[in-house]
Structures are given as C-alpha cells and as structure tokens.
Amino acid sequence: MYKRKESMKTIPTICIPMLVLLTGCAAPRLYDHKTDMSNYPRDHYECVQEARTGGGGSRLAGVAAIQTMKKHHRELYRWCMEARGYTVTTTKESGAVEADLLYR
C-alpha cells in the first residue's frame, strides 16, 4: 500500500511539468499574404520542405528538442516565404492564407 501512494505522488510530479512544457510552447498561427497569390501552393510547399530539419530524442530531453525544432522550423519557413515576397504575420489580414505547417 505504501508503494502505491508513493507512485501516485510521482505521476503529478512528472505529468504537470510535461503538460506545462507542451502547452506553454504553443505558437500562434502564421498567415501569409502577397498581392499575387497564384504561386502560393508551390511557394508554401517548397518553404515547408526547406524548413524541415531533424530533431527529437527520448523522454523529457526529446520533448524539449522537438519544441525547439518546431520554433526553428517556423523561423526558417518565415524567412523563406519573406524571401519570396510574402508578408508573414500572426494576425490575419484581408486576403491572407493560414500557413498550415502541420504542427503548431
């Protein structure tokens, strides 16, 4: 019985920091806008592909590495789209398209 109580105490000790880490790192959505959006599907696809890099690991260190890589991917995506003439913002402007990066 004693071991069960001790193990029940460790669950919140582990889960609560993990939950804070995962939800605290959620980034706002990105929106892309350009006067001529005719090449948007191709530009978006190419910039998503260019922004993808490795990352990960196991346990808490892996979660932290993945969150860091997501932030890095978003920055690379933004730079790529801006280099192609798009305005990338976190607020939706008239005519803007949500940049679905498959994660947030």
HELIX and SHEET records of a PDB file:
HELIX    1   1 TYR A    2  GLY A   24  1                                  23    
HELIX    2   2 TYR A   40  ALA A   51  1                                  12    
HELIX    3   3 ARG A   59  ALA A   83  1                                  25    
SHEET    1   A 3 THR A  87  THR A  89  0                                        
SHEET    2   A 3 LEU A  30  HIS A  33 -1                                        
SHEET    3   A 3 VAL A  97  ALA A  99 -1                                        
END                                                                             
